[in-house]
Amino acid sequence: MKHLAFITAVAGLGMSVQAPAQIYESAFKDTNGIEIHAPSSRLMLNPASPVTLTLISGLDRFVNVKVTKDTGTVILNTTTTRT
């Protein structure tokens, strides 16, 4: 019985589920100076100020943000440290 509990615990650890991070909201001023709070479903942003991201992080507590131009050129690719 002890062996069954041990095997079950090891199998559970091996099949742990990852919880990815996601962007909840992006906040910035647009080209008209209006404060925008864009939901994560909005794919294209046109900021005229720094963008503040509100994130929901997963269990690993690492967040990677990658910003690309419409041409596919990577402008920013950064990963946070563990929190």
Secondary structure in CASP SS format (residue, H / E / C, confidence):
PFRMAT SS
TARGET T0000
AUTHOR 0000-0000-0000
METHOD secondary structure of the structure
MODEL  1
M C 1.00
K H 1.00
H H 1.00
L H 1.00
A H 1.00
F H 1.00
I H 1.00
T H 1.00
A H 1.00
V H 1.00
A H 1.00
G H 1.00
L H 1.00
G H 1.00
M C 1.00
S C 1.00
V C 1.00
Q C 1.00
A C 1.00
P C 1.00
A C 1.00
Q E 1.00
I E 1.00
Y E 1.00
E E 1.00
S E 1.00
A E 1.00
F E 1.00
K E 1.00
D E 1.00
T C 1.00
N C 1.00
G C 1.00
I C 1.00
E E 1.00
I E 1.00
H E 1.00
A E 1.00
P E 1.00
S C 1.00
S C 1.00
R C 1.00
L C 1.00
M C 1.00
L C 1.00
N C 1.00
P E 1.00
A C 1.00
S C 1.00
P C 1.00
V C 1.00
T E 1.00
L E 1.00
T E 1.00
L E 1.00
I E 1.00
S C 1.00
G C 1.00
L C 1.00
D C 1.00
R C 1.00
F C 1.00
V C 1.00
N E 1.00
V E 1.00
K E 1.00
V E 1.00
T E 1.00
K C 1.00
D C 1.00
T C 1.00
G C 1.00
T C 1.00
V E 1.00
I E 1.00
L E 1.00
N E 1.00
T E 1.00
T E 1.00
T C 1.00
T C 1.00
R C 1.00
T C 1.00
END
